[in-house]
């Protein structure tokens, strides 16, 4: 090899630009991994900490610790019961969810044909799907059903299904792959279906989708996801330089009629989902994903 061809330059020394670039690249990688680690840790903590059941259990543990003080113990037990009751009744659950969904505004334009509709994951029961071998949809199935309707009606030329399995088993298909199978079974041509099955959260949905969109040259985009999830999802997509229109589906908040003041399991679940979404927005903002 001639000296001029040596990868380190003449005499085997690195060029000055490379010397400067190497520490800079390493520093960027360190910042990325540090931020990712912080985000994962924060997400786990919030996932456990944010929820009426967790609060009630914490209060009961505190009451047990204060059992030598009857007055304080009784107050803590009463507080635990009150928290559990409050978030288990429909008036509280619906109002909490309505607040979370309030900023989910549709910007869907029926007058145009979108290059692609982006359907986010979070609508497949992984355990049930492993048991049956097919996509077992959850209450968020409006996402893929809306995507199917847009394709069938010619409102979009293609669909981008984004989302992998959160805790995948060896050989298990991603959620996006399962949904693609459903769309093919419903009559959508395979060439209209694009699968992104590696992402495991909303931030990764946006980052991975941006690569697919750039590679395919898509310009007009429509993001479809649950109303409660839409503000966070839209923030993530905007953070990576995309400006999709938005179509919120899967609204959970009721209209306030016929609400029961008796505790209901579904009301507790709805309250918990709303609180988790609020916590997710906080975590994403702290991590710089929005």
N, C-alpha and C positions, 0 to 999 in steps of 0.2 A: 504494500500500500504506500503510495507517495505521501509525503508530508501534508500536501494540500488536501488529501482525501481523508486524513485522520479525523475521526469523529470528534476528537477533543481539540482539533486545530493543530497548528505547528507546535512541535515539541511535546504534544500530548496534553496540553493545558486547555481547560475549558474557556471558551469565549466569555468576555465580561458579561454579555447579556444573559448567557446561560447561568453564570454564577449568581446573578441577581434573580433570575427566574426560579431557580430551584428552591431557595428558601421561601419565596413568595408562594409557590405552588404548595409546598409543604404546610405553610401557615394557613392557606385557604382550606386544605384538607382537614387540618386540625380543628379549625373553626367549624367546618361542616359537621364533623363527627361529634364535636362537643355540643353543638346545637341539637343534633339528632338525638343524642343520648339524653340531654336535658328534656327534650320534648317527650320522649318515650317514658321517662321517669315521671314527668308531670302528668301525662295522660293516665298512667296507671294509678297514681295517687288520687287524681280527680275522679276516675271511674269508680273507685272504692268509696271515696269520701262523699261524693255528691249523690244523695239518695235518701228519701225519708226513712227507709228501713234502717240504713246505717245510722242515721241520727237517733232513731228510737233505740237501737241497740246500745249506742254510746251512752244515752241517758240512763238506760237500765243498768249498765255496768257501773256508771257513776252512782246510781241509787244503791247498788249492792255495796259499793265501797263506803257509802255514807249510812249504812244500816244502823250504826250506833247512834245516829242522830235522827230520830224518827221524823221530825218535822221536815228536814232537808230531804230525807229519803222519800217521803210521801210526795213532796213537791216534784222531785225528779221523775218518779213513776208517773205522776199526773202529766208532766210535760211530755214524756215519751208517748203516752196514750193520745195526747192532744195532737202531737205531730203526725202520728200514724193515722188518726182519724181525719185530720184536716186534708191531708193529701190523698185520702182514699175516697173522698166524696166528689161527685161530678161537678158541682159548681166551682170548686177550687181547681180540679184537674183541667176543666175546659178553659177557665180563665188563664191559667198558666200557659197552656198550649196556645191559646189565642194570642197571647202576648209574644210568644216565641215565633209564631207564624206571621205576625203582623207586617214584617218588613219583606215578606216574600211576594213580590209584585211581578205579574206576568208582563213580559215585553214581546211575547210571541206575535209575529206578523203573518197573518193568514194569507196575505196577498203575494208572498214570495215562496219559492221552493228552495229550501235550505240545502246546502251541499251535504251537511250531515247533522243528524240529531245525536247528541251525546247523552247516553243513558248510564247513570252511575250505579255502582253496586250497592249492596245492602238490602237485597230483597230475596235472597235465597237462604233457606235453613240448611246449613252445611251438614249437620248431623243427620237430619231426616233425608237429605239427598243422598248421603252415603248409604243409608239403609235401603232406599228404594232404587237407586241407580239413575234417577232422573231429577230434574230441577223441581224441588219443593219450595214454592213461593211463600213469602210471608205477607204481612199486611201492607208492605211497601210495594206490592206487585204492580200498582198503578204506574210505576216508572216504565217497566218494560211493555206494559199494555198500551201506554200512551205512545211509546216509540213505535210499536207495531202499527197502531192506527195512523200515525203520521206517514209511515212508509207506504201503507196500503192505500192511503188517500192521495199519495203523490206530493205530500208537503215536504218531504225530504228525499234526497237521492240515495243516501246511505245512512247507516247507523254505526256509531262507535260505542261499543260496549266496554266499559272500563271498570276493572276490579278483579282482584285475585282472591284466593282463599286466605283468611286471616291466619289460621293455623292449619296449613295444608298437610294432608297425609300423603305418603309416597304414592305417586301415580294418580293422585286425585286431580280432576280437571278444575280449572279456575271457575269462579262464579260467572265471569264473562263467557267462558266456553259453554257452560251449562245453558245460559240464556241464549247464546247463539244457536244451540241445538233446538231450543223451543221455537225460536223465530223461523228456523228452516222448516220445522214441522208444521208451522202455521202458514207456510206458503211463501215466505220471503226468500228471494233468490240469494244464494250464497255470496255472489259477488257484491251484493249490497251490504253485507255484514262485515264489519271490521272489529277484531277482538284485541283488546289490550288486557292481558290477564296477569300482569305482574304487580300492579299497585295494590297497596294494602290499607291505605287511608285516603282521605279527601285530598290532602296535599299531593300525594303521589299520583292520584287520579289526574290532577291538573298537569303535573310535570310530564307524565307519560303521554297524556293526550296531546300536549303541545308538540311533542316529537312526531306523533302520528299525523297530526294536522299539517305540520310544516312539510313533511315528506309527501303528502298527497295534494298539497296546494289548495286545501279547502279554505274558503273565505267566509261564507255565510254559515253560521253555526247556531244551534239551538240546544241549550243545556236543560235537561229534564231530570228533576229529582224531587224528593219530598219537600213540601212547603217549609217545614221546620228546618230542614237541612240546606235549603237553597241559599240563604244569605252567606253562610260559611263557604259553601261550594263556589258560589259566584266570586267571592273574595279571593279564593285560591286561584281560580282561573284568571282573574284579572291580574293577580300578582305575577303570573308567568307570561303576561303580555297578550292574553286573549280577551276578546270582548264579545262573548256570545250573547245572543238573546236568551231569555230565561222563561221557562214554563213550569211553575210549581204545581205539583200534583200531590195526591195522598194527604189531603188536609185532614187533621184529626180533631180540631176544636169543633164542638157542637154549636148550635145556634142559641143555646140557653133554654130551650123549651123542654119541659118534662124532666128536668134534672132531679136526681135523687139525692137526699141528704143522708141516706144510709151508706155505709162504707161498701165499696165495690172493688174487687181485685183489678178490674180493667181500668178503673180510675187511678188507682195507685200506680199501675204500670204507665199510664199516660203522663202522670205527674213526674215520674222518674225519668221518662224519655225527654220531657221538656227540660228538666233540670240538667240532664246530661248534655243536651245540645247547648244550653247556655254555658256550661263548663267547657265544652269543646271550643266554643268561640273564644273564650278567655285563653285557653291553652294555645290555640292557633295564633292569637294576636301576640302573646308573649314570645312564641317561637318565631315570629316574623313571617308567618305563612299567609297572612291576609294583607 
